């Protein structure tokens, strides 16, 4: 058990605000949730941050609330998303004329950046109000969580869909394997983005979080070829596009798992940086996009246009 003790107030042992027969969806706000992996029923790693009753996700590795340099590092890493979004809007504005000629919808790029900023605001509010910036206690199902999964997931979906081929309908009869690949990828993003808030409302944040991760993966699988084909093609667009989406996936899955397994609060700051890396990478590709596709003419093999 962790050396740090956060005894809940106003509740008698076993320190849970419900009886042994818990009410339906008792994991919801204002009580946080008990995931059966933290401590035990008689000595849970839980605390009351009024009005939220939060249980730690980090098991015996639960650490104290960050202070000093670590606290400011975590805060600044989360706030960095806002200047990153402003930079992204500037890049889209500068390249708007070329984007209109080459991709499906520059407007969806703007909507995507707006959604990412809105979702980040709700995340900052949740971390500050409920957690005191301690990511181990990120268990309360509040409206901030709903906004985070809805808007960040929506933003991550809008970016690759906006980078689709110009004038290619979303509803169509696909022809060829690659067209089927893109068609299915587009609709997985759209459907899962719509389903995410519904899953949160009717089933809870665990399912919504899993759908959110699937959306991240789908964005990687279609976002990379879209960047390569519709902003280039070039080796730079392929490599930077792949690293951009890989950055978001690494933050959503392995870094998040590392945070829960270690309780190291610095990792929480790095998690936020990985999501910034996705936006910065995509914007770098847009800023260095070609005015027209740079295919070599009249060749065979690698010199033949991909589409």
C-alpha atoms as one frame of an Amber mdcrd trajectory, in Angstrom:
protein
   0.000   0.000   0.000   1.168   3.518  -0.720   2.795   5.494   2.071   0.481
   8.361   1.224  -2.810   8.273   3.047  -5.891  10.207   1.930  -8.623   9.096
   4.352 -12.109  10.046   3.138 -14.105  12.320   5.389 -17.688  11.960   6.593
 -17.798   8.211   5.925 -17.366   5.304   8.324 -15.263   2.222   7.523 -14.941
   0.624   5.021 -14.656   4.196   3.759 -17.108   3.773   0.914 -20.158   6.041
   0.585 -22.407   3.103  -0.272 -23.383  -0.161   1.452 -22.093  -3.562   0.416
 -24.952  -3.812  -2.061 -23.973  -0.885  -4.204 -26.685   1.030  -6.066 -26.794
   0.867  -9.886 -24.006   2.844 -11.558 -22.572   3.771  -8.188 -19.312   4.481
  -9.957 -20.761   7.747 -11.226 -20.316  11.249  -9.898 -20.233  12.247  -7.064
 -18.522   9.110  -5.803 -15.838   8.210  -8.326 -15.583   4.500  -8.997 -14.094
   1.392  -7.450 -12.347  -0.693 -10.108 -11.503  -3.707  -7.909  -7.794  -3.189
  -8.614  -7.006  -0.591  -5.975  -6.243  -1.680  -2.431  -9.181  -3.601  -0.958
 -12.650  -2.926   0.367 -11.490  -2.377   3.929  -8.561  -0.098   3.082  -9.140
   1.564  -0.284  -6.874   4.214  -1.766  -9.679   6.723  -2.029 -10.249  10.296
  -0.970 -12.984  12.869  -0.917 -12.429  15.993  -3.008 -15.798  17.574  -2.404
 -18.152  16.639  -3.853 -16.182  13.889  -5.628 -15.216  10.603  -4.027 -12.161
   9.432  -5.965 -10.291   6.130  -5.903  -6.751   5.823  -7.220  -5.927   4.058
 -10.479  -2.264   3.598  -9.536  -2.679   0.911  -6.872   0.219   0.800  -4.373
   2.233   3.144  -6.603  -0.128   6.024  -5.856   1.938   9.155  -5.302   1.248
  12.416  -3.526  -0.229  15.386  -5.331   2.489  17.030  -7.433   4.196  20.080
  -5.963   6.848  22.560  -6.987   8.566  21.897 -10.312   6.580  18.733 -11.037
   3.262  20.507 -10.520   4.214  23.424 -12.779   5.592  21.031 -15.397   2.288
  19.141 -15.528   0.253  22.366 -15.657   2.352  23.998 -18.388   2.320  20.825
 -20.491  -1.483  20.876 -20.407  -1.671  24.598 -21.149   0.695  24.197 -24.127
  -2.182  22.874 -26.210  -3.701  26.364 -26.466  -0.760  28.101 -28.207  -0.398
  24.941 -30.304  -4.017  25.318 -31.452  -3.467  29.006 -32.234  -0.421  28.059
 -34.303  -2.499  25.429 -36.104  -5.179  27.986 -36.993  -2.479  30.287 -38.387
  -1.036  27.502 -40.558  -4.471  26.654 -41.964  -5.125  30.343 -42.610  -1.815
  30.792 -44.455  -2.358  27.687 -46.595  -6.107  28.080 -47.091  -5.986  28.709
 -50.861  -3.879  25.629 -51.536  -5.896  23.523 -49.100  -9.087  24.403 -50.958
  -7.552  23.027 -54.146  -6.145  19.817 -52.701  -8.186  18.411 -49.801 -11.764
  17.547 -48.948 -12.523  20.260 -46.370 -10.280  22.927 -44.813 -13.350  23.845
 -42.756 -13.196  20.455 -41.003  -9.570  21.183 -40.094 -10.712  24.387 -38.385
 -13.534  22.548 -36.619 -11.092  19.869 -35.516  -8.707  22.377 -33.954 -11.628
  24.125 -32.239 -12.825  20.792 -30.798  -9.351  19.920 -29.529  -9.145  23.284
 -27.743 -12.601  22.846 -26.160 -11.778  19.328 -25.016  -8.492  20.517 -23.562
 -10.244  23.247 -21.579 -12.500  20.654 -19.956  -9.467  18.464 -19.227  -7.634
  21.326 -17.518 -10.752  22.106 -15.474 -11.083  18.467 -14.391  -7.419  18.172
 -13.414  -7.458  21.412 -11.469 -10.826  21.124  -9.714 -11.150  17.409  -9.014
  -7.634  15.948  -8.992  -5.318  18.714  -7.786  -3.255  17.625 -10.836  -2.771
  14.102  -9.480  -3.555  11.840 -12.446  -3.831   8.745 -10.245  -7.249   9.952
  -9.064  -8.708  10.558 -12.517 -11.806   8.464 -11.814 -14.791  10.786 -11.456
 -17.404  10.739 -14.197 -18.172  14.441 -14.455 -19.390  16.527 -17.366 -15.778
  17.582 -17.884 -14.998  13.988 -18.825 -17.932  13.907 -21.230 -16.717  17.081
 -22.917 -13.156  15.754 -23.096 -13.991  12.478 -24.832 -16.593  14.118 -27.074
 -14.591  17.094 -28.279 -11.083  15.625 -28.330 -12.422  12.523 -30.074 -14.342
  14.725 -32.498 -11.289  16.846 -33.175  -9.138  13.781 -33.833 -11.781  12.570
 -36.313 -12.203  15.891 -38.122  -8.502  16.255 -38.958  -8.071  13.108 -41.094
 -11.553  13.401 -42.624 -10.770  16.990 -43.618  -7.582  15.752 -45.315  -9.479
  13.352 -47.587  -9.237  13.604 -51.369 -10.915  16.701 -52.773 -14.476  16.205
 -54.063 -14.558  12.541 -52.996 -18.035  11.838 -51.541 -18.280  10.212 -48.139
 -21.249   8.165 -49.355 -20.214   6.260 -52.485 -19.714   2.841 -54.006 -15.999
   2.167 -53.380 -13.886   0.811 -56.209 -10.677  -1.057 -55.453  -9.033  -2.198
 -52.241  -7.545   1.163 -51.249 -10.837   2.965 -51.822 -12.586   0.411 -49.592
  -9.843   0.901 -46.984 -10.406   4.674 -46.933 -14.191   4.344 -47.070 -14.303
   2.040 -44.052 -11.759   4.138 -42.157 -13.776   7.319 -42.713 -16.991   5.772
 -41.444 -15.360   4.087 -38.463 -14.143   7.529 -37.404 -17.544   9.120 -37.946
 -19.591   6.398 -36.230 -17.254   5.951 -33.262 -17.097   9.725 -32.732 -20.899
   9.863 -32.562 -21.088   6.793 -30.319 -18.493   8.036 -27.789 -20.742  10.467
 -25.842 -23.638   7.990 -26.009 -21.415   5.297 -24.513 -20.396   7.693 -21.733
 -24.029   8.539 -20.914 -25.421   5.008 -20.989 -22.448   2.812 -20.014 -19.834
   4.998 -18.352 -16.406   6.407 -19.011 -14.516   3.088 -19.283 -16.343   2.126
 -22.479 -16.133   5.705 -23.768 -12.382   5.687 -23.141 -11.963   2.417 -25.063
 -13.922   3.804 -28.016 -11.799   6.936 -27.841  -8.641   4.804 -28.172 -10.114
   2.962 -31.171 -10.813   6.329 -32.775  -7.176   7.285 -32.263  -6.060   4.084
 -33.992  -8.465   4.590 -36.913  -7.196   8.153 -37.294  -3.646   6.844 -37.600
  -4.570   4.211 -40.183  -6.219   6.648 -42.585  -4.597   9.935 -41.525  -1.102
   8.899 -42.584  -1.977   7.971 -46.192  -4.148  11.086 -46.479  -1.248  13.303
 -45.428   1.112  11.521 -47.810  -1.201  11.580 -50.828  -3.070  14.844 -50.436
  -0.380  17.119 -48.975   2.602  15.620 -50.820   3.428  13.035 -51.791   6.916
  13.056 -50.358   8.991  11.013 -47.961   8.807  13.867 -45.457   5.009  13.832
 -45.498   4.982  10.064 -45.004   7.483  10.054 -42.129   6.234  13.145 -40.298
   2.597  12.141 -40.810   3.260   8.715 -39.356   5.178  10.134 -36.374   2.370
  12.643 -35.742  -0.318  10.016 -35.396   2.025   7.646 -33.626   2.579  10.389
 -31.040  -1.132  10.511 -30.219  -1.386   6.716 -30.036   1.660   6.476 -27.757
   0.110   9.052 -25.423  -3.295   7.342 -25.382  -2.065   3.803 -24.746   1.501
   2.992 -23.540   2.212   6.299 -21.771  -1.194   6.205 -20.084  -0.543   2.629
 -18.943   2.908   3.635 -17.673   1.357   6.447 -15.644  -1.083   4.069 -13.962
   1.597   1.453 -13.346   4.169   3.874 -11.884   2.238   6.800 -10.384   5.023
   9.108 -11.631   3.378  12.503 -12.033   5.975  13.736 -14.542   4.616  11.120
 -16.940   1.275  12.926 -16.770   2.894  16.015 -18.268   4.559  13.965 -20.994
   1.209  12.429 -21.874  -0.148  15.890 -22.705   2.952  16.669 -24.801   2.373
  13.609 -26.985  -1.040  14.926 -28.026   0.496  18.302 -28.865   2.979  16.435
 -31.029   0.175  15.097 -33.205  -1.154  18.578 -34.025   2.305  20.079 -34.553
   3.309  17.278 -36.913   0.166  17.579 -39.017   0.560  21.344 -39.222   4.196
  20.970 -40.283   3.012  18.761 -43.139   0.329  21.296 -44.114   2.760  24.203
 -43.999   5.118  22.296 -46.308   2.424  20.916 -48.594   2.815  20.969 -52.361
   0.669  23.277 -54.463   0.022  20.330 -56.797   0.849  16.610 -56.519   4.528
  16.161 -57.355   4.355  12.950 -59.345   7.033  12.129 -61.862   5.578  11.598
 -65.300   5.843   8.676 -67.676   7.566   6.193 -65.351   6.876   2.730 -64.112
   7.131   1.116 -60.709   7.899   3.744 -58.057   7.591   6.496 -60.690   3.969
   5.585 -61.355   1.331   7.761 -59.588  -0.186   6.025 -56.577  -3.664   7.350
 -57.368
